């Protein structure tokens, strides 16, 4: 199953998006760009869906 990295700082939007995608994909989440980069240092994702404006580091 393909893995999607969802980078979203808004908890409700993250929950909604995960709920829609999880029946079809493995979904992992990050709260901002920095957290996403930490994830990607050791693992891979087939697709990254990122919010454009986030705290610390944005998309």
C-alpha positions in Angstrom: 0.0 0.0 0.0 1.3 3.5 -0.9 2.4 5.8 2.0 1.2 9.4 2.1 3.0 11.9 4.4 0.4 14.5 5.4 2.0 17.8 6.6 -0.7 19.9 8.2 -0.7 22.1 11.3 -4.5 22.3 11.8 -5.6 19.3 13.8 -9.2 19.2 12.5 -8.0 19.4 8.9 -5.4 16.7 9.6 -8.1 14.4 11.1 -10.5 15.0 8.2 -7.9 14.3 5.5 -6.6 11.2 7.3 -10.2 9.9 7.6 -10.7 10.2 3.9 -7.3 8.7 2.8 -6.8 5.9 5.3 -9.2 3.4 3.6 -6.9 3.5 0.5 -3.4 4.5 1.7 -1.1 4.3 4.7 -1.1 7.8 6.1 1.5 9.3 8.4 1.3 12.8 9.7 3.6 15.7 10.6 2.6 19.0 12.2 5.0 21.1 10.2 7.9 21.0 7.7 10.5 20.4 10.3 8.7 17.3 11.6 8.2 16.1 8.1 11.9 16.3 7.3 12.7 14.3 10.5 10.3 11.6 9.3 11.9 11.5 5.9 15.5 11.2 7.2 14.8 7.5 8.1 11.7 6.6 6.1 10.2 7.2 2.7 6.8 8.4 1.5 5.3 7.8 -1.9 3.5 11.2 -1.8 3.7 14.3 0.4 0.6 16.4 0.8 1.7 19.7 2.5 0.0 22.8 3.8 1.5 25.9 2.4 1.5 28.1 5.6 2.6 26.4 8.8 4.7 27.5 11.9 8.4 26.8 12.1 8.9 25.6 8.5 6.1 25.7 5.9 5.5 24.0 2.5 
